[in-house]
Amino acid sequence: MPSRKPASIHESLEPLILVARDQRVILDADLARLYGVTTKAFNQAVKRNTDRFPEDFAFQLTKSETSCLRSQTVTSRQKTSATQEDNGNPSQFATSSRGGRRYLPWAFTEHGAVMAANILRSERAVQMSIFVVRAFVRLREHVAANQAILKRLAEIDRTLLEHDSALLDVYEKLLPLLQPPPDDPKRQIGFHSKGKA
């Protein structure tokens, strides 16, 4: 069986971070690869230490969540492959010649990823956990920046709407002044009697 290429520190982790249950998570297969162990060994270590992984640190995905994450994974993989060459990063959903995963994947939040590094106790796991935390922090900064931009755009939109209504009011008041003056009645040529009896 070919071994998976371990992740390097220069590889971008943002495409590996997905959203499940309104939380940013990284899946067990990706964490295992980052920490330099097999997914099976990684999940066994997590099972031996279940008391360290409450629901807000790690949770097993449902079938519907797994299928939703498939589309997130495909989209993020396409975006990164357009900007960089493939680093041998197999999808956690890819099937092997033996039929693929038998169990639904586990999702780990930022805190769960750090806790997983603690239970593995390898030098590589410690180094990569710092890398993983930094990736989560960068994503949080991007989200905060986007929220600030969205807030500023909303303020600009509100100001423009106020200006639009004020300009419309000024235009409606100026419109009668911009109309040409009414024509004076023209005198008709010829003899006209002032009154007919």
N, C-alpha and C positions, 0 to 999 in steps of 0.2 A: 504494500500500500504506500503511495507516495506521501511523504510528509509535507505538511503545509509550511509555507515559508513564514517564519516569524515576522511580526511587524517591526518596522524600523522606527526610530525616533523621528526621522524626517518625513514619515508618512502622515498625511492629514487624517485626523481621527473624526473630524466633523461629519463625514459621510456615514460613519458607523453609528452615530448617535441619532436615534429615532424617537418618535413620540408615540407613547402608548399610555392609555388611561390618564391623559393630560399631563404626563411627566416625560422628561427627557430620559431616555434609557439607552443602554448598550446591551446587546444580546450575549448570551453565554458563550456561543461559539467564537464571537469576535473577542471577548475578554480572554478566553482561553488561549487564542492565538497570540494576543498581545502579551500575555503572561508566560508564554512559551510552554504550555501544557496542552494535552488533548482535551477536547470538550468533555469526554467521559470522565477523565481524572478531575477536571475542574468541577463538574457537577457532583461527583462523589465527595469532594472536599466540602462543597456547600452543604450537601445533605448531612455530613457528619457534624456540621456546625449550624444547624437550622436556627438555634436560639440567637445567633448573631445577625440573622437576616429577617427582620420584621417586614411586614407588607410594604412599608414605605422605602425599604432598601432593595427588595427583590420580590418578584412575583412570577408565577408561571402563566404564560399567555394562553388564551383560549384559541380554539380553531379559527374563529372569526377575526380575532386580533392578529393572529398569525397571517391570515390572508390579506388583511389590511396593511400589515407591515411589509408584506411582499411587494406591494406597489410602491411604498416609500423607499424600499431598498433598491428596486429597479430604477426608480427615478434618480435617487442620489448617486447610484453607480454610473448612470448615463451621464450625469453632470460632471462627475469627476473624471470619467474616462475621456471626455471631450477635452479636458484641460491638462491631463497627465496620462502617461502610459500606464497600462495595467500592471500593478505591483504583485500579481499573483494572489489577489485578495478574493478568495472564493466566497460566494454568498453563503450565509448560514442556512439558507433554504435549499441550496443545491443538493441534488440527490447523488449518491455514490452508486457504484456498480452493484452494491448490495441492497439498494432500495432506500437509502437516505436515513433520516432520523426516525426513530420509533417513538420518541417523546416530544411533546410540545416544548419549544424553547423557553428559557427563563430570561426575564428582562431585569437588568440591574440599574438602579439609579446611581447618581454620582457617589452617594454614601455607600451603596452596596458594592460598587466597583472598588472602592478603597478597602472596605471590609474584606472583600475577596482576596485582595493582595495580602492582607494581614494573615489570612488563614493559610495561604500558600507558602508564605515565609521564604520565598526565594529572592535572591538579589535582583533578578530580572523583574519579578512581580513588583517589588518595591519601586524600582526605577520607572517601570511602565505605569504604575498607579499615579505617580506624579504627573506623567504625561497625560493620562486620562483626565485627571482633575483639571489640568490646564485647558484641555479641550472643552470640558463642560463650562469652565469659567469664560472662555472666549465666546461660546454660544450665548451665555447669559449676557455678556457685554453687547453682542450683536442685537439681541432682543431688546435690551434697554435702549440702545441707540435708535433702533427702529421705532420703539414706542415714543421716544422723545421727538423724532421726526414726524410721526403721525400726529402727535399732540400739536406741534407747531403748524402742520398743514391744516389741521382743524381750526386753529386760531385764524390763520390766513383766510380760510374759506369763510368763516363767520364774518370777518372784517370786510371781505369782498361783497358778501351779501348785503351788509349794512350800507356799503358804498353804492351798490347797485340800486337799492331802494331809494337812497337819497338822490342819486342822479336821475332816476326815473321821475321823482317828485319835481325836481328842478326842470326837467325836460317838459313835463306836462304843464308847468306854469309858464314856460317860455314859448310853448307852441302857439298860443294865440298871438303873441307879439311877433312871431316869425311869419305869420300869414300876411299875404299882400293886402293892402287896404282895399276896402270895397270900392268898386267903380262908381264915379259920380254919374247920376243920370244924365244922359246925353240929350241935348236939345234936338228935336226933330226939325228937319228943313221943311219949309212950307207954311201955309196959312192954317192956323188952328183957331178954332173958336174956343173961347174959354168956357163956355157953358152952352149946353143945348137944352132947349126948353121942350 
